[in-house]
Structures are given as C-alpha cells and as structure tokens.
Amino acid sequence: MRPITNEPVIGDIYRYFGNGNMESKNVFIGTITTEGKNGNWIRWWDNGEKKSEGHYLNSVKEGFWTEWTETGDKYSEILYKNGLIIQLKNCLLENCD
C-alpha cells in the first residue's frame, strides 16, 4: 500500500475492504499504463458489492459495461464505442439475462 501523493500512478490498482463484520480483502480495480486506464476495470460500492465492470482503452470506455445497484441487482448494460454510448438497456425495466 502506498500513501496518497500527487505523483502519477502506473500499474495495477486495488481497493482494500476492511470492516468489523466483513471479511477484509483487497480487490482488483484496474490497470493504469502510461496511456491511462486500460483493460478490465471493476468499481465497488462501499459495502463490497460490485458497482460496475467494463473495459477501458486509453482511458476511454470501450465495449460492454455492466452496472449494479448497491444491493447487488443488475441495473444496466451499456455498449460503448470510443467513449460514446451505442446501446443502453435498463435492467430494472427489461430482462438483461
């Protein structure tokens, strides 16, 4: 673990969850290269539930992304091309399975 500084970060990024009643763990978030965010990225709610997952290419969202509510229900499926939304499906109103 490294302290927070103003220096650029390069490499894999993890988030630590630790709570009295919750199992402590480090979870993978994503990778930062010299070109920015690249590869698969996962965001997490503070309660440890997955918030969103998708792919970055040079810090731009690309391809299929999924988002979940804080209770773990799938919220949306989004298709990005060059950072622009091409298709959006609201999983609370439509079947996303």
OpenMM code with the backbone's topology and positions (N, CA, C; nanometers):
from openmm import Vec3, app, unit

residues = "MET ARG PRO ILE THR ASN GLU PRO VAL ILE GLY ASP ILE TYR ARG TYR PHE GLY ASN GLY ASN MET GLU SER LYS ASN VAL PHE ILE GLY THR ILE THR THR GLU GLY LYS ASN GLY ASN TRP ILE ARG TRP TRP ASP ASN GLY GLU LYS LYS SER GLU GLY HIS TYR LEU ASN SER VAL LYS GLU GLY PHE TRP THR GLU TRP THR GLU THR GLY ASP LYS TYR SER GLU ILE LEU TYR LYS ASN GLY LEU ILE ILE GLN LEU LYS ASN CYS LEU LEU GLU ASN CYS ASP".split()
positions = [
    Vec3(0.0842, -0.1163, 0.0000),
    Vec3(0.0000, 0.0000, 0.0000),
    Vec3(0.0896, 0.1238, 0.0000),
    Vec3(0.0526, 0.2207, -0.0769),
    Vec3(0.1331, 0.3419, -0.0885),
    Vec3(0.0495, 0.4606, -0.0421),
    Vec3(0.1130, 0.5574, 0.0242),
    Vec3(0.0376, 0.6754, 0.0691),
    Vec3(-0.0079, 0.7594, -0.0501),
    Vec3(-0.1112, 0.8388, -0.0297),
    Vec3(-0.1639, 0.9249, -0.1356),
    Vec3(-0.0666, 1.0395, -0.1605),
    Vec3(-0.0302, 1.0582, -0.2879),
    Vec3(0.0592, 1.1666, -0.3286),
    Vec3(0.0069, 1.2256, -0.4588),
    Vec3(0.0741, 1.3277, -0.5088),
    Vec3(0.0380, 1.3857, -0.6388),
    Vec3(0.1144, 1.3219, -0.7539),
    Vec3(0.1931, 1.2192, -0.7256),
    Vec3(0.2700, 1.1515, -0.8290),
    Vec3(0.1787, 1.0637, -0.9138),
    Vec3(0.2062, 1.0542, -1.0460),
    Vec3(0.1268, 0.9658, -1.1317),
    Vec3(0.1405, 0.8201, -1.0867),
    Vec3(0.0340, 0.7449, -1.1031),
    Vec3(0.0323, 0.6037, -1.0666),
    Vec3(0.0333, 0.5205, -1.1943),
    Vec3(0.1195, 0.4207, -1.1973),
    Vec3(0.1252, 0.3266, -1.3093),
    Vec3(0.1217, 0.1870, -1.2491),
    Vec3(0.0375, 0.1001, -1.3039),
    Vec3(0.0309, -0.0379, -1.2557),
    Vec3(-0.1094, -0.0765, -1.2154),
    Vec3(-0.1194, -0.1908, -1.1480),
    Vec3(-0.2485, -0.2430, -1.1035),
    Vec3(-0.2976, -0.1655, -0.9815),
    Vec3(-0.4279, -0.1383, -0.9792),
    Vec3(-0.4917, -0.0639, -0.8713),
    Vec3(-0.5840, -0.1595, -0.7953),
    Vec3(-0.5744, -0.1574, -0.6626),
    Vec3(-0.6575, -0.2410, -0.5763),
    Vec3(-0.7289, -0.1538, -0.4742),
    Vec3(-0.8389, -0.2043, -0.4224),
    Vec3(-0.9104, -0.1374, -0.3147),
    Vec3(-0.9172, -0.2333, -0.1966),
    Vec3(-0.8922, -0.1800, -0.0791),
    Vec3(-0.8959, -0.2607, 0.0424),
    Vec3(-1.0300, -0.2419, 0.1119),
    Vec3(-1.0952, -0.3523, 0.1426),
    Vec3(-1.2181, -0.3502, 0.2214),
    Vec3(-1.1875, -0.4124, 0.3560),
    Vec3(-1.2127, -0.3390, 0.4612),
    Vec3(-1.1949, -0.3919, 0.5948),
    Vec3(-1.3044, -0.3383, 0.6846),
    Vec3(-1.3716, -0.4253, 0.7524),
    Vec3(-1.4841, -0.3863, 0.8360),
    Vec3(-1.4947, -0.4903, 0.9469),
    Vec3(-1.5392, -0.4501, 1.0624),
    Vec3(-1.5501, -0.5428, 1.1745),
    Vec3(-1.6272, -0.6693, 1.1429),
    Vec3(-1.7389, -0.6588, 1.0702),
    Vec3(-1.8215, -0.7755, 1.0412),
    Vec3(-1.7965, -0.8327, 0.9019),
    Vec3(-1.7186, -0.7616, 0.8206),
    Vec3(-1.6961, -0.8046, 0.6831),
    Vec3(-1.5550, -0.8603, 0.6704),
    Vec3(-1.5366, -0.9615, 0.5903),
    Vec3(-1.4025, -1.0156, 0.5690),
    Vec3(-1.3151, -0.9095, 0.5038),
    Vec3(-1.1955, -0.8891, 0.5558),
    Vec3(-1.1024, -0.7932, 0.4981),
    Vec3(-1.0425, -0.8523, 0.3709),
    Vec3(-1.0344, -0.7704, 0.2659),
    Vec3(-0.9771, -0.8206, 0.1416),
    Vec3(-0.9366, -0.7044, 0.0520),
    Vec3(-0.8398, -0.7311, -0.0334),
    Vec3(-0.8016, -0.6395, -0.1400),
    Vec3(-0.8698, -0.6880, -0.2669),
    Vec3(-0.9342, -0.5975, -0.3400),
    Vec3(-0.9994, -0.6371, -0.4646),
    Vec3(-0.9408, -0.5557, -0.5792),
    Vec3(-0.9259, -0.6208, -0.6926),
    Vec3(-0.8696, -0.5582, -0.8120),
    Vec3(-0.9678, -0.4561, -0.8686),
    Vec3(-0.9154, -0.3388, -0.9059),
    Vec3(-0.9973, -0.2362, -0.9704),
    Vec3(-0.9610, -0.2259, -1.1175),
    Vec3(-0.8329, -0.2065, -1.1487),
    Vec3(-0.7931, -0.1927, -1.2880),
    Vec3(-0.6446, -0.1641, -1.2999),
    Vec3(-0.6025, -0.1374, -1.4239),
    Vec3(-0.4618, -0.1120, -1.4531),
    Vec3(-0.4463, 0.0239, -1.5202),
    Vec3(-0.3468, 0.0985, -1.4742),
    Vec3(-0.3130, 0.2261, -1.5367),
    Vec3(-0.1773, 0.2100, -1.6045),
    Vec3(-0.1722, 0.2445, -1.7336),
    Vec3(-0.0471, 0.2425, -1.8098),
    Vec3(-0.0078, 0.3868, -1.8394),
    Vec3(0.0982, 0.4056, -1.9127),
    Vec3(0.1391, 0.5412, -1.9498),
    Vec3(0.0347, 0.6077, -2.0395),
    Vec3(-0.0525, 0.5283, -2.1025),
    Vec3(-0.1601, 0.5822, -2.1863),
    Vec3(-0.2893, 0.6062, -2.1089),
    Vec3(-0.2918, 0.5687, -1.9813),
    Vec3(-0.4113, 0.5879, -1.8992),
    Vec3(-0.4718, 0.4554, -1.8564),
    Vec3(-0.6009, 0.4573, -1.8229),
    Vec3(-0.6709, 0.3350, -1.7826),
    Vec3(-0.6794, 0.2419, -1.9027),
    Vec3(-0.6439, 0.1148, -1.8811),
    Vec3(-0.6506, 0.0163, -1.9882),
    Vec3(-0.6918, -0.1186, -1.9324),
    Vec3(-0.7680, -0.1924, -2.0126),
    Vec3(-0.8113, -0.3256, -1.9722),
    Vec3(-0.9389, -0.3226, -1.8912),
    Vec3(-0.9659, -0.4355, -1.8262),
    Vec3(-1.0874, -0.4524, -1.7481),
    Vec3(-1.0796, -0.3723, -1.6182),
    Vec3(-1.1864, -0.2994, -1.5858),
    Vec3(-1.1953, -0.2216, -1.4621),
    Vec3(-1.3218, -0.2600, -1.3884),
    Vec3(-1.3112, -0.2688, -1.2568),
    Vec3(-1.4258, -0.3006, -1.1715),
    Vec3(-1.4343, -0.1937, -1.0625),
    Vec3(-1.5512, -0.1362, -1.0465),
    Vec3(-1.5770, -0.0405, -0.9373),
    Vec3(-1.6610, -0.1119, -0.8333),
    Vec3(-1.6439, -0.0714, -0.7075),
    Vec3(-1.7110, -0.1385, -0.5961),
    Vec3(-1.7856, -0.0374, -0.5098),
    Vec3(-1.9029, -0.0767, -0.4614),
    Vec3(-1.9735, 0.0017, -0.3614),
    Vec3(-1.8993, -0.0100, -0.2295),
    Vec3(-1.9208, 0.0828, -0.1374),
    Vec3(-1.8539, 0.0792, -0.0074),
    Vec3(-1.8871, -0.0468, 0.0726),
    Vec3(-2.0029, -0.1087, 0.0439),
    Vec3(-2.0423, -0.2293, 0.1168),
    Vec3(-1.9793, -0.3560, 0.0580),
    Vec3(-1.8943, -0.3416, -0.0448),
    Vec3(-1.8266, -0.4561, -0.1042),
    Vec3(-1.8967, -0.5150, -0.2244),
    Vec3(-2.0171, -0.4659, -0.2577),
    Vec3(-2.0878, -0.5132, -0.3775),
    Vec3(-2.0266, -0.4485, -0.5015),
    Vec3(-2.0256, -0.5240, -0.6103),
    Vec3(-1.9746, -0.4705, -0.7366),
    Vec3(-2.0663, -0.3594, -0.7862),
    Vec3(-2.0066, -0.2488, -0.8331),
    Vec3(-2.0820, -0.1328, -0.8810),
    Vec3(-2.0874, -0.1297, -1.0338),
    Vec3(-1.9724, -0.1485, -1.0990),
    Vec3(-1.9691, -0.1507, -1.2458),
    Vec3(-1.8478, -0.2277, -1.2922),
    Vec3(-1.8564, -0.2793, -1.4139),
    Vec3(-1.7448, -0.3527, -1.4722),
    Vec3(-1.7459, -0.3330, -1.6224),
    Vec3(-1.6275, -0.3065, -1.6768),
    Vec3(-1.6152, -0.2892, -1.8205),
    Vec3(-1.4707, -0.2672, -1.8599),
    Vec3(-1.4508, -0.2268, -1.9838),
    Vec3(-1.3177, -0.2173, -2.0435),
    Vec3(-1.2844, -0.0732, -2.0800),
    Vec3(-1.1617, -0.0339, -2.0503),
    Vec3(-1.1085, 0.0957, -2.0929),
    Vec3(-1.0011, 0.0729, -2.1987),
    Vec3(-0.9937, 0.1637, -2.2940),
    Vec3(-0.8854, 0.1677, -2.3910),
    Vec3(-0.8330, 0.3106, -2.3907),
    Vec3(-0.7129, 0.3305, -2.3375),
    Vec3(-0.6530, 0.4641, -2.3253),
    Vec3(-0.7467, 0.5617, -2.2540),
    Vec3(-0.8006, 0.5184, -2.1415),
    Vec3(-0.8896, 0.5961, -2.0535),
    Vec3(-1.0261, 0.6285, -2.1139),
    Vec3(-1.0649, 0.5577, -2.2191),
    Vec3(-1.1958, 0.5770, -2.2822),
    Vec3(-1.2735, 0.4458, -2.2697),
    Vec3(-1.3990, 0.4540, -2.2234),
    Vec3(-1.4815, 0.3334, -2.2130),
    Vec3(-1.5026, 0.2745, -2.3521),
    Vec3(-1.4867, 0.1418, -2.3588),
    Vec3(-1.4970, 0.0721, -2.4867),
    Vec3(-1.5618, -0.0633, -2.4639),
    Vec3(-1.6615, -0.0957, -2.5452),
    Vec3(-1.7248, -0.2267, -2.5354),
    Vec3(-1.8368, -0.2309, -2.4331),
    Vec3(-1.8605, -0.3512, -2.3828),
    Vec3(-1.9746, -0.3816, -2.2970),
    Vec3(-1.9438, -0.3494, -2.1506),
    Vec3(-2.0311, -0.2717, -2.0854),
    Vec3(-2.0213, -0.2385, -1.9433),
    Vec3(-2.1486, -0.2823, -1.8730),
    Vec3(-2.1349, -0.3273, -1.7491),
    Vec3(-2.2492, -0.3648, -1.6664),
    Vec3(-2.2436, -0.2835, -1.5380),
    Vec3(-2.3609, -0.2402, -1.4897),
    Vec3(-2.3712, -0.1663, -1.3641),
    Vec3(-2.4709, -0.2354, -1.2724),
    Vec3(-2.4430, -0.2310, -1.1396),
    Vec3(-2.5288, -0.2927, -1.0400),
    Vec3(-2.5697, -0.1901, -0.9343),
    Vec3(-2.6831, -0.2158, -0.8696),
    Vec3(-2.7259, -0.1322, -0.7577),
    Vec3(-2.6429, -0.1682, -0.6353),
    Vec3(-2.6560, -0.0885, -0.5301),
    Vec3(-2.5805, -0.1123, -0.4074),
    Vec3(-2.6213, -0.2424, -0.3391),
    Vec3(-2.7396, -0.2929, -0.3734),
    Vec3(-2.7851, -0.4202, -0.3162),
    Vec3(-2.7475, -0.5397, -0.4026),
    Vec3(-2.6786, -0.5162, -0.5154),
    Vec3(-2.6309, -0.6263, -0.5992),
    Vec3(-2.7186, -0.6614, -0.7173),
    Vec3(-2.8278, -0.5868, -0.7396),
    Vec3(-2.9141, -0.6129, -0.8545),
    Vec3(-2.8549, -0.5482, -0.9795),
    Vec3(-2.8593, -0.6208, -1.0910),
    Vec3(-2.8079, -0.5637, -1.2153),
    Vec3(-2.8959, -0.4461, -1.2555),
    Vec3(-2.8323, -0.3322, -1.2787),
    Vec3(-2.9029, -0.2078, -1.3079),
    Vec3(-2.9082, -0.1788, -1.4579),
    Vec3(-2.7927, -0.1897, -1.5261),
    Vec3(-2.7915, -0.1577, -1.6688),
    Vec3(-2.6802, -0.2319, -1.7411),
    Vec3(-2.6985, -0.2444, -1.8722),
    Vec3(-2.5977, -0.2941, -1.9638),
    Vec3(-2.5783, -0.1860, -2.0694),
    Vec3(-2.4535, -0.1478, -2.0904),
    Vec3(-2.4233, -0.0363, -2.1797),
    Vec3(-2.3146, -0.0795, -2.2774),
    Vec3(-2.3334, -0.0458, -2.4044),
    Vec3(-2.2322, -0.0724, -2.5054),
    Vec3(-2.1710, 0.0600, -2.5479),
    Vec3(-2.0384, 0.0715, -2.5332),
    Vec3(-1.9650, 0.1936, -2.5680),
    Vec3(-1.8785, 0.1706, -2.6911),
    Vec3(-1.8645, 0.2754, -2.7706),
    Vec3(-1.7674, 0.2768, -2.8797),
    Vec3(-1.6985, 0.4124, -2.8755),
    Vec3(-1.5676, 0.4122, -2.8548),
    Vec3(-1.4895, 0.5355, -2.8413),
    Vec3(-1.5468, 0.6285, -2.7346),
    Vec3(-1.5953, 0.5729, -2.6244),
    Vec3(-1.6464, 0.6514, -2.5137),
    Vec3(-1.7902, 0.6981, -2.5279),
    Vec3(-1.8524, 0.6687, -2.6414),
    Vec3(-1.9916, 0.7085, -2.6646),
    Vec3(-2.0842, 0.5896, -2.6454),
    Vec3(-2.2003, 0.6147, -2.5866),
    Vec3(-2.2980, 0.5081, -2.5660),
    Vec3(-2.3645, 0.4747, -2.6986),
    Vec3(-2.3530, 0.3474, -2.7379),
    Vec3(-2.4152, 0.2983, -2.8616),
    Vec3(-2.5495, 0.2325, -2.8301),
    Vec3(-2.5538, 0.1637, -2.7157),
    Vec3(-2.6759, 0.0937, -2.6755),
    Vec3(-2.6843, 0.0939, -2.5235),
    Vec3(-2.8053, 0.1134, -2.4710),
    Vec3(-2.8280, 0.1160, -2.3268),
    Vec3(-2.9518, 0.0339, -2.2956),
    Vec3(-2.9386, -0.0555, -2.1994),
    Vec3(-3.0515, -0.1376, -2.1568),
    Vec3(-3.0692, -0.1206, -2.0070),
    Vec3(-3.1888, -0.0785, -1.9636),
    Vec3(-3.2217, -0.0627, -1.8227),
    Vec3(-3.2697, -0.1981, -1.7716),
    Vec3(-3.1881, -0.2636, -1.6912),
    Vec3(-3.2184, -0.3989, -1.6437),
    Vec3(-3.3291, -0.4007, -1.5384),
    Vec3(-3.3623, -0.2856, -1.4814),
    Vec3(-3.4729, -0.2815, -1.3864),
    Vec3(-3.6070, -0.2849, -1.4586),
    Vec3(-3.6063, -0.2456, -1.5885),
    Vec3(-3.7293, -0.2467, -1.6680),
    Vec3(-3.7317, -0.3599, -1.7702),
    Vec3(-3.6141, -0.4039, -1.8167),
    Vec3(-3.6030, -0.5079, -1.9185),
    Vec3(-3.5243, -0.6266, -1.8631),
    Vec3(-3.5418, -0.7429, -1.9226),
    Vec3(-3.4671, -0.8603, -1.8838),
    Vec3(-3.3261, -0.8527, -1.9433),
    Vec3(-3.2264, -0.8559, -1.8582),
    Vec3(-3.0874, -0.8449, -1.9048),
    Vec3(-3.0109, -0.9769, -1.8956),
    Vec3(-3.0772, -1.0872, -1.8752),
    Vec3(-3.0058, -1.2148, -1.8644),
    Vec3(-2.9658, -1.2688, -1.9945),
] * unit.nanometer
topology = app.Topology()
chain = topology.addChain("A")
for resn in residues:
    res = topology.addResidue(resn, chain)
    for name in ("N", "CA", "C"):
        topology.addAtom(name, app.Element.getBySymbol(name[0]), res)
